[in-house]
Amino acid sequence: MPQGSISSSEDAVGVAVVNYQVPVVETREQVMQNCLRIAGFIDGMKRGYPGLDLIIFPEYTTQGFHPTKWSELTTTLDGPEVAVFSEACRRNKVWGVFSLTGEAHPEGLNPYNTLIMLNDKGELALTYRKIFPWVPMEPWTAGHETVVAEGPKGLMVGAVICYDGNIPEIVRDTVMKGAELVVRIQGYMYPSKEQQRIISQVRAWENMAYMAVANMAGRDLVYSYFGHSNIVDFDGSVLAECGTGPDESTYATLSLTTLRDARRNWTAENHLYNLVHRGYTSEPGGHARCPFDFYRKWVQDPEAAREQVEALTRDADSPDQATTPRIPAPPRVFRIKQPARAKELIYAESGP
């Protein structure tokens, strides 16, 4: 869609993403002060973009990710942090996506890395728990299912968190559940900027879905975050994008009818239809059977699929504990100058 306005319409959902300044918080009191700052951001964005329907904040914006105190700052879906966000959404009549890192686990395991979406009445509309915590740094307990819910103006919204977006199966499964917009909240740091800018465009194109990415910016006690929050059209083109500065935000409108028309009427490049109608130009209706041996094995025998992958990679969580063969190091090359002949001879020595 053409961009540049601050309004929206019955067909156009106004979406904003925020390069939120990465918070460094060490106490619950500091977390709550940060929540009030996030709420103030919502007030300002709605004032400046009256068409705003949905605002998206990055992963870790609520509690940060303190390297030693993360376990002391957990919360719950009905905790005081969510109450602040709920009131801000209700007050401004906007939907909001927020990060809880972490959400206390009901069985006492490590917390979840959780995304929530609140509606314009402040009610919880979607809860997603990160399926693929980023290894080896994140301590979060893994979630186990993709989630889709109806969002503003009937737009179907799905969610992924940070590293999840690198796994194509998660976004595809979310879209196959009906998502028209896939929200990706992340706390991605340098040096991964170029890969992460590209990957959301790829996910949008291959899934015929809008993508809205909110990333942190600035520096905490460990990493520097590159921002570049962006909103991507379902053809993979970028509708709006922030730079690297903390607290930048941007806005775009997403057309419901344009996306739905493409999914209904495109033939070439209709990746969703073509996936399960292979060869329909030769045989009407095509083939629905999955042609991929690995995916059939994964469903029917997950342990066998695990063994197959371990044979390609390693058979232990820690590379140091793996029993799979190490790749031999290349030979060392050094030069010895022979004075008598004034020539350089190259000798190779095997081993590291």
Contacts in CASP RR format, 6 or more apart in sequence:
PFRMAT RR
TARGET T0000
AUTHOR 0000-0000-0000
METHOD contacts of the structure
MODEL  1
MPQGSISSSEDAVGVAVVNYQVPVVETREQVMQNCLRIAGFIDGMKRGYP
GLDLIIFPEYTTQGFHPTKWSELTTTLDGPEVAVFSEACRRNKVWGVFSL
TGEAHPEGLNPYNTLIMLNDKGELALTYRKIFPWVPMEPWTAGHETVVAE
GPKGLMVGAVICYDGNIPEIVRDTVMKGAELVVRIQGYMYPSKEQQRIIS
QVRAWENMAYMAVANMAGRDLVYSYFGHSNIVDFDGSVLAECGTGPDEST
YATLSLTTLRDARRNWTAENHLYNLVHRGYTSEPGGHARCPFDFYRKWVQ
DPEAAREQVEALTRDADSPDQATTPRIPAPPRVFRIKQPARAKELIYAES
GP
1 12 0 8 1.000
1 233 0 8 1.000
1 239 0 8 1.000
1 252 0 8 1.000
1 253 0 8 1.000
1 254 0 8 1.000
1 255 0 8 1.000
1 258 0 8 1.000
3 239 0 8 1.000
3 240 0 8 1.000
3 252 0 8 1.000
3 253 0 8 1.000
5 253 0 8 1.000
6 48 0 8 1.000
6 49 0 8 1.000
6 50 0 8 1.000
6 51 0 8 1.000
6 251 0 8 1.000
7 50 0 8 1.000
7 51 0 8 1.000
7 253 0 8 1.000
8 14 0 8 1.000
8 51 0 8 1.000
8 52 0 8 1.000
8 53 0 8 1.000
8 253 0 8 1.000
9 253 0 8 1.000
10 153 0 8 1.000
11 153 0 8 1.000
11 255 0 8 1.000
11 256 0 8 1.000
11 257 0 8 1.000
12 253 0 8 1.000
12 254 0 8 1.000
12 255 0 8 1.000
12 256 0 8 1.000
13 53 0 8 1.000
13 54 0 8 1.000
13 152 0 8 1.000
13 153 0 8 1.000
13 155 0 8 1.000
13 181 0 8 1.000
13 253 0 8 1.000
13 254 0 8 1.000
13 256 0 8 1.000
14 49 0 8 1.000
14 51 0 8 1.000
14 52 0 8 1.000
14 53 0 8 1.000
14 54 0 8 1.000
14 152 0 8 1.000
14 251 0 8 1.000
14 252 0 8 1.000
14 253 0 8 1.000
14 254 0 8 1.000
15 52 0 8 1.000
15 53 0 8 1.000
15 54 0 8 1.000
15 55 0 8 1.000
15 56 0 8 1.000
15 181 0 8 1.000
15 212 0 8 1.000
15 231 0 8 1.000
15 251 0 8 1.000
15 252 0 8 1.000
15 253 0 8 1.000
15 254 0 8 1.000
16 45 0 8 1.000
16 49 0 8 1.000
16 52 0 8 1.000
16 54 0 8 1.000
16 55 0 8 1.000
16 56 0 8 1.000
16 249 0 8 1.000
16 250 0 8 1.000
16 251 0 8 1.000
17 55 0 8 1.000
17 56 0 8 1.000
17 212 0 8 1.000
17 213 0 8 1.000
17 214 0 8 1.000
17 229 0 8 1.000
17 230 0 8 1.000
17 231 0 8 1.000
17 240 0 8 1.000
17 242 0 8 1.000
17 249 0 8 1.000
17 250 0 8 1.000
18 41 0 8 1.000
18 45 0 8 1.000
18 55 0 8 1.000
18 56 0 8 1.000
18 57 0 8 1.000
18 58 0 8 1.000
18 61 0 8 1.000
18 214 0 8 1.000
18 229 0 8 1.000
18 247 0 8 1.000
18 248 0 8 1.000
18 249 0 8 1.000
19 58 0 8 1.000
19 214 0 8 1.000
19 215 0 8 1.000
19 216 0 8 1.000
19 217 0 8 1.000
19 227 0 8 1.000
19 228 0 8 1.000
19 229 0 8 1.000
19 242 0 8 1.000
19 243 0 8 1.000
19 244 0 8 1.000
19 245 0 8 1.000
19 246 0 8 1.000
19 247 0 8 1.000
19 248 0 8 1.000
19 249 0 8 1.000
20 38 0 8 1.000
20 41 0 8 1.000
20 57 0 8 1.000
20 58 0 8 1.000
20 61 0 8 1.000
20 214 0 8 1.000
20 216 0 8 1.000
20 217 0 8 1.000
20 246 0 8 1.000
20 247 0 8 1.000
21 216 0 8 1.000
21 217 0 8 1.000
21 218 0 8 1.000
21 246 0 8 1.000
21 247 0 8 1.000
22 60 0 8 1.000
22 61 0 8 1.000
22 64 0 8 1.000
22 187 0 8 1.000
22 216 0 8 1.000
22 217 0 8 1.000
22 218 0 8 1.000
22 219 0 8 1.000
22 220 0 8 1.000
22 225 0 8 1.000
22 246 0 8 1.000
23 30 0 8 1.000
23 34 0 8 1.000
23 60 0 8 1.000
23 61 0 8 1.000
23 62 0 8 1.000
23 63 0 8 1.000
23 64 0 8 1.000
23 220 0 8 1.000
24 64 0 8 1.000
24 66 0 8 1.000
24 220 0 8 1.000
24 221 0 8 1.000
25 31 0 8 1.000
25 33 0 8 1.000
25 34 0 8 1.000
25 63 0 8 1.000
25 64 0 8 1.000
25 66 0 8 1.000
25 73 0 8 1.000
26 66 0 8 1.000
26 69 0 8 1.000
28 72 0 8 1.000
28 73 0 8 1.000
31 62 0 8 1.000
31 63 0 8 1.000
31 73 0 8 1.000
31 75 0 8 1.000
31 81 0 8 1.000
32 80 0 8 1.000
32 81 0 8 1.000
32 84 0 8 1.000
34 61 0 8 1.000
34 62 0 8 1.000
34 63 0 8 1.000
35 62 0 8 1.000
35 80 0 8 1.000
35 81 0 8 1.000
35 84 0 8 1.000
35 85 0 8 1.000
36 84 0 8 1.000
38 57 0 8 1.000
38 61 0 8 1.000
38 62 0 8 1.000
38 84 0 8 1.000
38 85 0 8 1.000
38 88 0 8 1.000
38 98 0 8 1.000
39 84 0 8 1.000
39 85 0 8 1.000
39 87 0 8 1.000
39 88 0 8 1.000
40 88 0 8 1.000
41 55 0 8 1.000
41 57 0 8 1.000
41 247 0 8 1.000
41 249 0 8 1.000
42 55 0 8 1.000
42 88 0 8 1.000
42 89 0 8 1.000
42 92 0 8 1.000
42 94 0 8 1.000
42 96 0 8 1.000
43 88 0 8 1.000
43 91 0 8 1.000
43 92 0 8 1.000
45 52 0 8 1.000
45 55 0 8 1.000
45 249 0 8 1.000
46 52 0 8 1.000
46 55 0 8 1.000
46 92 0 8 1.000
46 93 0 8 1.000
46 94 0 8 1.000
49 251 0 8 1.000
52 92 0 8 1.000
52 94 0 8 1.000
52 251 0 8 1.000
53 94 0 8 1.000
53 95 0 8 1.000
53 120 0 8 1.000
53 152 0 8 1.000
53 153 0 8 1.000
54 94 0 8 1.000
54 95 0 8 1.000
54 96 0 8 1.000
54 97 0 8 1.000
54 151 0 8 1.000
54 152 0 8 1.000
54 155 0 8 1.000
54 157 0 8 1.000
54 212 0 8 1.000
55 94 0 8 1.000
55 95 0 8 1.000
55 96 0 8 1.000
55 97 0 8 1.000
56 96 0 8 1.000
56 97 0 8 1.000
56 183 0 8 1.000
56 185 0 8 1.000
56 212 0 8 1.000
56 214 0 8 1.000
56 229 0 8 1.000
57 96 0 8 1.000
57 97 0 8 1.000
57 98 0 8 1.000
57 99 0 8 1.000
57 185 0 8 1.000
57 214 0 8 1.000
58 99 0 8 1.000
58 185 0 8 1.000
58 186 0 8 1.000
58 187 0 8 1.000
58 214 0 8 1.000
58 215 0 8 1.000
58 216 0 8 1.000
58 229 0 8 1.000
59 99 0 8 1.000
59 101 0 8 1.000
59 113 0 8 1.000
59 115 0 8 1.000
59 161 0 8 1.000
59 162 0 8 1.000
59 185 0 8 1.000
59 186 0 8 1.000
59 187 0 8 1.000
59 214 0 8 1.000
59 216 0 8 1.000
60 99 0 8 1.000
60 101 0 8 1.000
60 187 0 8 1.000
60 216 0 8 1.000
61 98 0 8 1.000
61 99 0 8 1.000
61 216 0 8 1.000
62 75 0 8 1.000
62 81 0 8 1.000
62 98 0 8 1.000
62 99 0 8 1.000
62 100 0 8 1.000
62 101 0 8 1.000
63 70 0 8 1.000
63 73 0 8 1.000
63 74 0 8 1.000
63 75 0 8 1.000
63 81 0 8 1.000
63 100 0 8 1.000
63 101 0 8 1.000
63 102 0 8 1.000
64 70 0 8 1.000
64 73 0 8 1.000
64 101 0 8 1.000
64 220 0 8 1.000
65 101 0 8 1.000
65 220 0 8 1.000
65 222 0 8 1.000
66 73 0 8 1.000
66 221 0 8 1.000
67 221 0 8 1.000
67 222 0 8 1.000
70 101 0 8 1.000
70 102 0 8 1.000
70 111 0 8 1.000
70 139 0 8 1.000
71 110 0 8 1.000
71 111 0 8 1.000
71 139 0 8 1.000
73 102 0 8 1.000
74 102 0 8 1.000
74 103 0 8 1.000
74 104 0 8 1.000
74 111 0 8 1.000
75 81 0 8 1.000
75 82 0 8 1.000
75 100 0 8 1.000
75 102 0 8 1.000
75 103 0 8 1.000
75 104 0 8 1.000
76 82 0 8 1.000
76 103 0 8 1.000
76 104 0 8 1.000
77 100 0 8 1.000
77 103 0 8 1.000
77 114 0 8 1.000
77 116 0 8 1.000
77 124 0 8 1.000
77 127 0 8 1.000
81 100 0 8 1.000
82 98 0 8 1.000
82 100 0 8 1.000
82 116 0 8 1.000
82 118 0 8 1.000
82 124 0 8 1.000
85 96 0 8 1.000
85 98 0 8 1.000
85 118 0 8 1.000
85 122 0 8 1.000
86 118 0 8 1.000
86 122 0 8 1.000
86 123 0 8 1.000
87 122 0 8 1.000
89 95 0 8 1.000
89 96 0 8 1.000
89 118 0 8 1.000
89 119 0 8 1.000
89 120 0 8 1.000
89 121 0 8 1.000
89 122 0 8 1.000
90 120 0 8 1.000
90 121 0 8 1.000
90 122 0 8 1.000
92 120 0 8 1.000
93 120 0 8 1.000
94 120 0 8 1.000
94 152 0 8 1.000
95 117 0 8 1.000
95 118 0 8 1.000
95 119 0 8 1.000
95 120 0 8 1.000
95 125 0 8 1.000
95 151 0 8 1.000
95 152 0 8 1.000
96 117 0 8 1.000
96 118 0 8 1.000
97 115 0 8 1.000
97 116 0 8 1.000
97 117 0 8 1.000
97 159 0 8 1.000
97 183 0 8 1.000
97 185 0 8 1.000
97 214 0 8 1.000
98 115 0 8 1.000
98 116 0 8 1.000
98 117 0 8 1.000
98 118 0 8 1.000
99 113 0 8 1.000
99 114 0 8 1.000
99 115 0 8 1.000
99 161 0 8 1.000
99 185 0 8 1.000
100 112 0 8 1.000
100 113 0 8 1.000
100 114 0 8 1.000
100 115 0 8 1.000
100 116 0 8 1.000
101 111 0 8 1.000
101 113 0 8 1.000
101 114 0 8 1.000
101 140 0 8 1.000
102 111 0 8 1.000
102 112 0 8 1.000
102 113 0 8 1.000
102 114 0 8 1.000
102 140 0 8 1.000
103 111 0 8 1.000
103 112 0 8 1.000
103 113 0 8 1.000
103 114 0 8 1.000
103 129 0 8 1.000
104 111 0 8 1.000
105 111 0 8 1.000
105 112 0 8 1.000
105 141 0 8 1.000
109 141 0 8 1.000
110 139 0 8 1.000
110 140 0 8 1.000
110 141 0 8 1.000
111 139 0 8 1.000
111 140 0 8 1.000
111 141 0 8 1.000
112 129 0 8 1.000
112 130 0 8 1.000
112 140 0 8 1.000
112 141 0 8 1.000
112 143 0 8 1.000
113 129 0 8 1.000
113 130 0 8 1.000
113 133 0 8 1.000
113 138 0 8 1.000
113 140 0 8 1.000
113 161 0 8 1.000
114 127 0 8 1.000
114 128 0 8 1.000
114 129 0 8 1.000
114 130 0 8 1.000
115 126 0 8 1.000
115 127 0 8 1.000
115 128 0 8 1.000
115 129 0 8 1.000
115 130 0 8 1.000
115 159 0 8 1.000
115 161 0 8 1.000
115 183 0 8 1.000
115 185 0 8 1.000
116 124 0 8 1.000
116 126 0 8 1.000
116 127 0 8 1.000
116 128 0 8 1.000
117 124 0 8 1.000
117 125 0 8 1.000
117 126 0 8 1.000
117 149 0 8 1.000
117 151 0 8 1.000
117 157 0 8 1.000
117 159 0 8 1.000
117 183 0 8 1.000
118 124 0 8 1.000
118 125 0 8 1.000
119 125 0 8 1.000
119 151 0 8 1.000
119 152 0 8 1.000
120 152 0 8 1.000
125 149 0 8 1.000
125 150 0 8 1.000
125 151 0 8 1.000
126 147 0 8 1.000
126 148 0 8 1.000
126 149 0 8 1.000
126 157 0 8 1.000
126 158 0 8 1.000
126 159 0 8 1.000
127 147 0 8 1.000
128 146 0 8 1.000
128 147 0 8 1.000
128 158 0 8 1.000
128 159 0 8 1.000
128 160 0 8 1.000
128 161 0 8 1.000
129 141 0 8 1.000
129 142 0 8 1.000
129 143 0 8 1.000
129 144 0 8 1.000
130 140 0 8 1.000
130 142 0 8 1.000
130 143 0 8 1.000
130 161 0 8 1.000
130 162 0 8 1.000
130 163 0 8 1.000
130 164 0 8 1.000
131 142 0 8 1.000
131 143 0 8 1.000
131 144 0 8 1.000
131 145 0 8 1.000
131 146 0 8 1.000
131 164 0 8 1.000
131 167 0 8 1.000
131 170 0 8 1.000
132 142 0 8 1.000
132 163 0 8 1.000
132 164 0 8 1.000
132 166 0 8 1.000
132 167 0 8 1.000
132 170 0 8 1.000
133 139 0 8 1.000
133 140 0 8 1.000
133 141 0 8 1.000
133 142 0 8 1.000
133 163 0 8 1.000
134 162 0 8 1.000
134 163 0 8 1.000
135 317 0 8 1.000
146 158 0 8 1.000
146 170 0 8 1.000
146 173 0 8 1.000
146 174 0 8 1.000
146 177 0 8 1.000
147 158 0 8 1.000
147 159 0 8 1.000
147 174 0 8 1.000
147 177 0 8 1.000
148 156 0 8 1.000
148 157 0 8 1.000
148 158 0 8 1.000
148 174 0 8 1.000
148 177 0 8 1.000
148 178 0 8 1.000
148 179 0 8 1.000
149 156 0 8 1.000
149 157 0 8 1.000
149 158 0 8 1.000
150 156 0 8 1.000
150 157 0 8 1.000
151 157 0 8 1.000
153 256 0 8 1.000
154 256 0 8 1.000
155 180 0 8 1.000
155 181 0 8 1.000
155 254 0 8 1.000
155 256 0 8 1.000
156 178 0 8 1.000
156 179 0 8 1.000
156 180 0 8 1.000
156 181 0 8 1.000
157 179 0 8 1.000
157 180 0 8 1.000
157 181 0 8 1.000
157 182 0 8 1.000
157 183 0 8 1.000
158 174 0 8 1.000
158 177 0 8 1.000
158 179 0 8 1.000
158 181 0 8 1.000
158 182 0 8 1.000
158 183 0 8 1.000
159 174 0 8 1.000
159 182 0 8 1.000
159 183 0 8 1.000
159 184 0 8 1.000
159 185 0 8 1.000
160 170 0 8 1.000
160 171 0 8 1.000
160 174 0 8 1.000
160 182 0 8 1.000
160 183 0 8 1.000
160 184 0 8 1.000
161 184 0 8 1.000
161 185 0 8 1.000
161 186 0 8 1.000
162 184 0 8 1.000
162 185 0 8 1.000
162 186 0 8 1.000
162 187 0 8 1.000
162 188 0 8 1.000
164 170 0 8 1.000
164 171 0 8 1.000
164 184 0 8 1.000
165 171 0 8 1.000
165 184 0 8 1.000
165 199 0 8 1.000
165 200 0 8 1.000
165 203 0 8 1.000
166 199 0 8 1.000
168 203 0 8 1.000
168 206 0 8 1.000
171 182 0 8 1.000
171 203 0 8 1.000
171 207 0 8 1.000
171 209 0 8 1.000
172 206 0 8 1.000
172 207 0 8 1.000
174 182 0 8 1.000
175 182 0 8 1.000
175 207 0 8 1.000
175 208 0 8 1.000
175 209 0 8 1.000
175 272 0 8 1.000
176 272 0 8 1.000
179 209 0 8 1.000
180 209 0 8 1.000
180 210 0 8 1.000
180 256 0 8 1.000
180 259 0 8 1.000
180 260 0 8 1.000
181 209 0 8 1.000
181 210 0 8 1.000
181 211 0 8 1.000
181 212 0 8 1.000
181 254 0 8 1.000
182 203 0 8 1.000
182 204 0 8 1.000
182 207 0 8 1.000
182 209 0 8 1.000
182 210 0 8 1.000
182 211 0 8 1.000
182 212 0 8 1.000
183 211 0 8 1.000
183 212 0 8 1.000
183 214 0 8 1.000
184 200 0 8 1.000
184 211 0 8 1.000
184 212 0 8 1.000
184 213 0 8 1.000
184 214 0 8 1.000
185 213 0 8 1.000
185 214 0 8 1.000
186 196 0 8 1.000
186 213 0 8 1.000
186 214 0 8 1.000
186 215 0 8 1.000
186 216 0 8 1.000
187 215 0 8 1.000
187 216 0 8 1.000
187 225 0 8 1.000
188 196 0 8 1.000
188 215 0 8 1.000
188 216 0 8 1.000
188 225 0 8 1.000
188 226 0 8 1.000
188 227 0 8 1.000
189 223 0 8 1.000
189 224 0 8 1.000
189 225 0 8 1.000
189 226 0 8 1.000
190 223 0 8 1.000
190 224 0 8 1.000
190 225 0 8 1.000
190 226 0 8 1.000
192 226 0 8 1.000
193 226 0 8 1.000
193 228 0 8 1.000
196 213 0 8 1.000
196 215 0 8 1.000
196 226 0 8 1.000
196 228 0 8 1.000
197 228 0 8 1.000
197 230 0 8 1.000
200 211 0 8 1.000
200 213 0 8 1.000
200 230 0 8 1.000
200 232 0 8 1.000
201 211 0 8 1.000
201 232 0 8 1.000
201 236 0 8 1.000
201 237 0 8 1.000
201 238 0 8 1.000
202 236 0 8 1.000
203 209 0 8 1.000
203 211 0 8 1.000
204 210 0 8 1.000
204 211 0 8 1.000
204 232 0 8 1.000
204 233 0 8 1.000
204 234 0 8 1.000
204 235 0 8 1.000
204 236 0 8 1.000
205 234 0 8 1.000
205 235 0 8 1.000
205 236 0 8 1.000
205 271 0 8 1.000
206 271 0 8 1.000
207 234 0 8 1.000
207 271 0 8 1.000
207 272 0 8 1.000
208 234 0 8 1.000
208 259 0 8 1.000
208 262 0 8 1.000
208 263 0 8 1.000
208 266 0 8 1.000
208 270 0 8 1.000
208 271 0 8 1.000
208 272 0 8 1.000
209 234 0 8 1.000
209 259 0 8 1.000
210 231 0 8 1.000
210 232 0 8 1.000
210 233 0 8 1.000
210 234 0 8 1.000
210 254 0 8 1.000
210 259 0 8 1.000
211 230 0 8 1.000
211 231 0 8 1.000
211 232 0 8 1.000
212 230 0 8 1.000
212 231 0 8 1.000
212 232 0 8 1.000
213 228 0 8 1.000
213 229 0 8 1.000
213 230 0 8 1.000
213 231 0 8 1.000
213 232 0 8 1.000
214 229 0 8 1.000
215 225 0 8 1.000
215 226 0 8 1.000
215 227 0 8 1.000
215 228 0 8 1.000
215 229 0 8 1.000
216 225 0 8 1.000
216 227 0 8 1.000
217 225 0 8 1.000
217 226 0 8 1.000
217 227 0 8 1.000
217 242 0 8 1.000
217 243 0 8 1.000
217 244 0 8 1.000
217 245 0 8 1.000
217 246 0 8 1.000
217 247 0 8 1.000
217 248 0 8 1.000
218 224 0 8 1.000
218 225 0 8 1.000
218 227 0 8 1.000
218 245 0 8 1.000
218 246 0 8 1.000
219 225 0 8 1.000
226 244 0 8 1.000
227 242 0 8 1.000
227 243 0 8 1.000
227 244 0 8 1.000
227 245 0 8 1.000
227 248 0 8 1.000
228 241 0 8 1.000
228 242 0 8 1.000
228 243 0 8 1.000
228 244 0 8 1.000
229 241 0 8 1.000
229 242 0 8 1.000
229 248 0 8 1.000
229 249 0 8 1.000
229 250 0 8 1.000
230 238 0 8 1.000
230 239 0 8 1.000
230 240 0 8 1.000
230 241 0 8 1.000
230 242 0 8 1.000
230 250 0 8 1.000
231 238 0 8 1.000
231 239 0 8 1.000
231 240 0 8 1.000
231 241 0 8 1.000
231 250 0 8 1.000
231 251 0 8 1.000
231 252 0 8 1.000
231 254 0 8 1.000
232 238 0 8 1.000
232 239 0 8 1.000
233 239 0 8 1.000
234 259 0 8 1.000
234 262 0 8 1.000
239 252 0 8 1.000
240 250 0 8 1.000
240 251 0 8 1.000
240 252 0 8 1.000
241 250 0 8 1.000
242 248 0 8 1.000
242 249 0 8 1.000
242 250 0 8 1.000
262 270 0 8 1.000
263 270 0 8 1.000
263 272 0 8 1.000
263 273 0 8 1.000
266 273 0 8 1.000
274 280 0 8 1.000
276 288 0 8 1.000
277 285 0 8 1.000
277 286 0 8 1.000
277 287 0 8 1.000
277 288 0 8 1.000
278 286 0 8 1.000
278 287 0 8 1.000
278 291 0 8 1.000
279 285 0 8 1.000
279 286 0 8 1.000
279 287 0 8 1.000
280 286 0 8 1.000
290 296 0 8 1.000
294 305 0 8 1.000
294 308 0 8 1.000
297 304 0 8 1.000
297 305 0 8 1.000
297 308 0 8 1.000
298 305 0 8 1.000
310 324 0 8 1.000
311 324 0 8 1.000
313 324 0 8 1.000
314 322 0 8 1.000
314 324 0 8 1.000
315 322 0 8 1.000
315 323 0 8 1.000
315 324 0 8 1.000
316 322 0 8 1.000
316 323 0 8 1.000
328 351 0 8 1.000
329 351 0 8 1.000
329 352 0 8 1.000
331 348 0 8 1.000
331 349 0 8 1.000
331 350 0 8 1.000
331 351 0 8 1.000
332 348 0 8 1.000
332 349 0 8 1.000
332 351 0 8 1.000
332 352 0 8 1.000
333 346 0 8 1.000
333 347 0 8 1.000
333 348 0 8 1.000
333 349 0 8 1.000
334 346 0 8 1.000
334 347 0 8 1.000
334 349 0 8 1.000
335 344 0 8 1.000
335 345 0 8 1.000
335 346 0 8 1.000
335 347 0 8 1.000
336 344 0 8 1.000
336 345 0 8 1.000
336 347 0 8 1.000
337 343 0 8 1.000
337 344 0 8 1.000
338 344 0 8 1.000
338 345 0 8 1.000
END
